[in-house]
């Protein structure tokens, strides 16, 4: 199944001694499943296919900034924040 970008929204601002700029929250969809990453400095839509599974893994592991909503056994299960 193909991954599609369903939302990109402004998320805030990032600053460090090495980089700074606006951040975005990106939400991806594959089939009935969703995954999102908040606070990204750089986003390229071409990365959606490879990012989806990684973001789901991060959300399931409870890493900050990642969420997932997965359709499992006939209902949605939420992971992350």
N, C-alpha and C positions, 0 to 999 in steps of 0.2 A: 504494500500500500504506500502511496505517496504521502509525504509530509507537506503540509501547507502552513504558511504563516497566517494566523488568524488575527493577530493584534500586535502592534508595536506602539508603545506609549512612553512618554517622557517619565523618567523615574527619579531624577534628582541630579546631583552634581558630585563629581569625584575629584579629589585633589590629593596629590602626594608630591614628594620632591622630584619624582620622575615623570609624572603624567597628570593631566587634569582635563576635565571636560564634562559634558552632559552625559548622563547614563540613560539607558532605556530598559524597559521590561518587554520581553518578547514572549508571545504565547504561540505554541505550535500545536497542530492537530494531525493525528494519523488515525484514520477510521473513526472510532468512537472515543479515542484516548486523547488527552491533552497534557502538555508539559510546558512549564514556563521557567524563565530565568530572569531574575530582577537585578538591576545594577550593572548592566553590560556597558562597557565603554565603546566597543566596536562590534557591530553586527553586520554580517553579510548574508543575504537571503540564500545564497548558494550553500551555506553551511547547515541548512535546516535538516536535511536527511541524516547527516552524521551526528548532529547535536541531539536529536530527539531521544535516542536510547540513553545517551550519557546523562541528559537532564532528568529522565525518569529514574535512573540509578541514584543520582544525587538526591532527588526528592525522597525516594524510599529510604535512603540512608540518613535522612534528616539534616542534610547540609543546608546552611543558611542561603536564602535567595532562590531556592528551587522549590517548585510545587508540581504536583502531577494529579490528574484526575483520570483514573483508569476504570474502564467498564469491565468488571469482573463478576462472573456468576450472576448475570442479570441485573446488576446494579453498579453504581459508581462508588469507588473507593478513593478517598482523598489522602494524599501524602504531602508532607512538607508543612510549611507555616500555617 
